[in-house]
Amino acid sequence: KNRYAPANRNFARSQRNGDYIYMLDHDNILGPDSVQKLIDAINRRGCGAATFQELFFFKGDISDHRGSWIYKYPDNLFTIKEFITHNGSPAASNNYMYTRKAYEKSGGYPKNLGARGDNLGFGLRLIASGSPIAVVPETKYYHRIVSNSMWLEEQNNNPGKASSNMALIFREFIDLFDEKSQKLILSE
């Protein structure tokens, strides 16, 4: 039964006992030896999660490069401070490895927040519960751009839903934001 992404991710996690988790979506390709590099970064840094430095967009064939996002943060660490103060977030993509302990501490993927909400919601839960994401230098994963992605479909069918879902995600951690931001998040 399709329970949609958040519930499916939580179910998949409940079926495994390993210490490391990586949810690989159908539109992503990992670079060579990247899984071990993520594990090594988690162990070396003592973080709850690790991600790639570059998100490489392609269409059709992997050689059809359509741009990249490069994650650069102080000490190659993405924390709640970077989440609030920087554009672009590895926490929103779901393309990072995390530990079982960090997953359990976060409470898992929030349900009923749409195609982007589950990933962003979990990412925020992860770092807000004290599990920063280490950015591993000189690594990348490849993301296929498709016209019928869940996120694009949701944006086209209900453009206001993404903003509404963001507010729901942030309300869970309202005390992390300044007073002006809190008023915006709590508004219609």
C-alpha positions as CSV (number, residue, x, y, z in Angstrom):
1,K,0.0,0.0,0.0
2,N,1.3,3.4,-0.9
3,R,1.5,5.4,2.3
4,Y,3.4,8.2,0.5
5,A,7.0,9.1,1.0
6,P,7.2,10.0,4.8
7,A,5.3,6.9,6.0
8,N,7.2,4.7,3.5
9,R,10.5,6.1,4.7
10,N,9.6,5.5,8.4
11,F,8.3,2.0,7.5
12,A,11.5,1.1,5.7
13,R,13.6,2.4,8.6
14,S,11.5,0.2,11.0
15,Q,12.4,-2.9,9.0
16,R,16.2,-2.5,9.4
17,N,18.6,-2.7,12.4
18,G,21.7,-1.2,10.8
19,D,23.5,1.8,12.3
20,Y,23.6,3.8,9.0
21,I,20.6,4.8,6.9
22,Y,20.6,6.3,3.4
23,M,17.3,6.7,1.5
24,L,18.2,6.7,-2.2
25,D,15.4,8.0,-4.4
26,H,14.9,6.8,-7.9
27,D,16.0,10.1,-9.5
28,N,19.5,10.2,-7.8
29,I,22.8,8.5,-8.6
30,L,25.6,8.3,-6.1
31,G,29.2,9.0,-7.0
32,P,31.8,6.2,-6.8
33,D,32.8,5.1,-3.2
34,S,30.5,7.8,-1.8
35,V,28.7,5.6,0.7
36,Q,32.0,4.8,2.5
37,K,33.0,8.5,2.5
38,L,29.8,9.4,4.2
39,I,30.2,6.7,6.8
40,D,33.8,7.8,7.4
41,A,32.7,11.4,7.8
42,I,30.1,10.5,10.4
43,N,32.6,8.5,12.4
44,R,35.4,11.0,12.1
45,R,33.3,14.0,12.9
46,G,31.0,12.4,15.5
47,C,28.0,13.8,13.6
48,G,24.5,12.3,13.2
49,A,24.6,12.7,9.5
50,A,26.9,13.4,6.4
51,T,26.1,14.7,3.0
52,F,27.8,15.5,-0.4
53,Q,29.4,18.8,-1.1
54,E,27.9,19.1,-4.6
55,L,24.4,18.4,-5.9
56,F,24.9,17.9,-9.7
57,F,21.7,18.3,-11.8
58,F,21.3,16.5,-15.1
59,K,18.6,15.8,-17.6
60,G,18.3,12.6,-19.5
61,D,21.9,11.4,-19.7
62,I,24.3,12.1,-16.8
63,S,26.6,14.1,-19.1
64,D,23.8,16.7,-19.7
65,H,24.8,19.0,-16.9
66,R,22.1,21.5,-15.9
67,G,23.9,23.2,-13.0
68,S,25.1,22.4,-9.5
69,W,24.5,23.5,-5.9
70,I,27.7,23.5,-3.8
71,Y,27.3,23.3,0.0
72,K,29.9,25.4,1.8
73,Y,29.5,26.1,5.5
74,P,31.9,27.0,8.3
75,D,33.9,23.9,9.2
76,N,31.9,21.9,6.6
77,L,29.1,21.5,9.2
78,F,25.4,22.2,8.6
79,T,23.7,23.1,11.9
80,I,20.5,24.8,12.9
81,K,22.3,28.1,12.6
82,E,23.1,27.4,8.9
83,F,19.6,26.2,8.3
84,I,18.1,29.5,9.4
85,T,20.8,31.8,8.0
86,H,21.7,30.3,4.6
87,N,19.9,29.7,1.3
88,G,20.0,26.2,0.1
89,S,19.9,23.3,2.5
90,P,21.3,19.8,2.3
91,A,18.6,19.0,4.9
92,A,15.9,19.6,2.3
93,S,17.2,17.1,-0.3
94,N,17.1,13.8,1.7
95,N,20.4,12.9,0.1
96,Y,22.5,12.4,3.2
97,M,23.4,9.4,5.4
98,Y,22.3,9.5,9.0
99,T,22.7,7.2,12.0
100,R,19.9,5.1,13.6
101,K,20.5,7.0,16.8
102,A,20.0,10.4,15.0
103,Y,16.9,9.1,13.3
104,E,15.4,7.9,16.6
105,K,16.3,11.2,18.4
106,S,14.6,13.2,15.7
107,G,11.3,11.3,15.7
108,G,11.5,10.3,12.1
109,Y,9.9,11.8,9.0
110,P,6.9,14.0,9.6
111,K,3.8,12.7,7.9
112,N,1.3,14.6,5.6
113,L,3.6,17.5,4.5
114,G,3.8,16.7,0.8
115,A,6.6,16.0,-1.5
116,R,9.1,18.5,-0.1
117,G,7.8,18.6,3.4
118,D,8.8,15.2,4.4
119,N,12.5,15.7,3.5
120,L,12.8,19.2,4.8
121,G,10.8,18.4,7.9
122,F,13.0,15.4,8.7
123,G,16.2,17.4,8.0
124,L,15.1,20.2,10.3
125,R,14.1,17.6,13.0
126,L,17.5,16.0,12.6
127,I,19.6,19.2,13.1
128,A,17.2,20.7,15.6
129,S,17.5,17.6,17.8
130,G,21.3,18.0,17.9
131,S,22.5,16.0,14.9
132,P,24.4,18.3,12.6
133,I,25.1,17.2,9.0
134,A,28.8,17.0,8.0
135,V,29.5,18.2,4.4
136,V,32.1,15.8,2.8
137,P,34.5,17.8,0.6
138,E,35.0,16.8,-3.0
139,T,31.9,14.5,-3.2
140,K,28.8,14.7,-5.3
141,Y,25.6,13.0,-6.1
142,Y,23.7,13.3,-9.3
143,H,20.0,14.4,-9.4
144,R,17.9,13.7,-12.5
145,I,15.6,16.6,-13.5
146,V,12.2,15.1,-14.5
147,S,9.1,17.0,-15.6
148,N,6.8,14.7,-13.6
149,S,8.6,14.8,-10.2
150,M,6.4,14.7,-7.1
151,W,7.7,18.1,-6.1
152,L,7.0,19.8,-9.4
153,E,3.6,18.1,-9.6
154,E,2.7,19.4,-6.1
155,Q,4.0,22.9,-7.0
156,N,1.9,23.0,-10.2
157,N,-1.3,21.5,-8.7
158,N,-1.2,23.5,-5.5
159,P,1.4,26.3,-5.4
160,G,0.4,27.6,-1.9
161,K,0.8,24.1,-0.3
162,A,4.6,24.4,-0.2
163,S,4.5,27.6,1.9
164,S,1.8,26.0,4.1
165,N,3.9,22.9,4.6
166,M,7.0,25.0,5.4
167,A,5.0,26.9,8.1
168,L,3.9,23.5,9.6
169,I,7.5,22.3,9.7
170,F,8.8,25.4,11.3
171,R,6.0,25.5,13.9
172,E,7.3,22.3,15.4
173,F,10.5,24.3,16.3
174,I,9.0,27.8,16.7
175,D,11.2,28.6,19.7
176,L,14.3,28.5,17.4
177,F,13.2,31.6,15.5
178,D,13.3,35.3,16.4
179,E,10.0,37.1,17.2
180,K,9.5,38.6,13.7
181,S,10.0,35.1,12.1
182,Q,7.7,33.5,14.6
183,K,4.9,35.9,13.7
184,L,5.3,35.2,10.0
185,I,5.4,31.4,10.6
186,L,2.3,31.5,12.8
187,S,0.3,33.8,10.4
188,E,-2.1,32.6,7.7
